[in-house]
């Protein structure tokens, strides 16, 4: 018996047809010509990524800065690395800034979202592309694919990348095994509460680009809630038709273990809770619990009859306000110097 398929809504089908592209639609030289007098920044948040960040910076610099003048500024945000990330990135040709120095004078926040905010604040380009620092076998089309819709269609404000994500494990390679948090947590939540965003293949992808005047008007959530919050906030601010996605091919990177993915999921759930409260869809009678209890089997439990260590993590999220709101303040000017 053949299982029936439920058709997608006409609006979703129209958006995915109209707003989904492929990276090889545009060449670097074509985009450099279309750029005109606009400027482009690439921001790479990095924490303990000395093994991969240098190759990413070198590839962007060689192909998109020197060979073709598409990228005007290449910024690596050192997010409290304990290794040689900053040294390697600088040697490869990036301007390296410290997350803490960039946010000096402001409340201390942790995680990727704060590093992205610092990178946006430190950069100057009219268009800003964000690329993760843990990519292996990086190719420049990860940048050109994101910039293509922005440079060819003035109605596009933000572009999200998507790709194949093979999961390499001890028993072999699972072709589509990556993106576990997307499939188990983020996608069901988007379909429940923001079905307009259901067409995004990988809503948590770390590669995306936008126009500065748009990016500076949205808050940046700390930690791993940043991509979830950004899509929701941009949808409400700009509308779905201003958002696009591009197929970037295959993404090879370091995968996190299940325990880390659980913490990531907790931060995403907190982020969604906050947005639901703001829309009045949830009555905030009391804040949700901030602590995630996990169990690690290593035999060091202090509790009787339990051969697992209890690991407790605060998965609450905070956020930097839109950059446009802070630029006039004296405290931020001091921090940005």
Secondary structure by P-SEA (a helix, b strand, c coil): cbbbbbbccaaaaaaaaacccccccccaaaaaaacccbbbbbbbbbccccccaaaaaaaaaaccccccccccbbbbbbcccccaaaaaaaaacccccccccccccccccccaaaaaaaaaaaccccbbbbbbcccccccaaaaaaaaccccccccccbbbbbbbbbbbccccccccccccccccccaaaaaacccccccccccccccccccaaaaaacccccccaaaaaaaaaaaacccccccbbbbccccbbbbbcaaaaaaaaaaaaaaaaaaaaaacccccccccccbbbbbbcccccccccccbbbbbbbcbbbbbcccccccccaaaaaaac
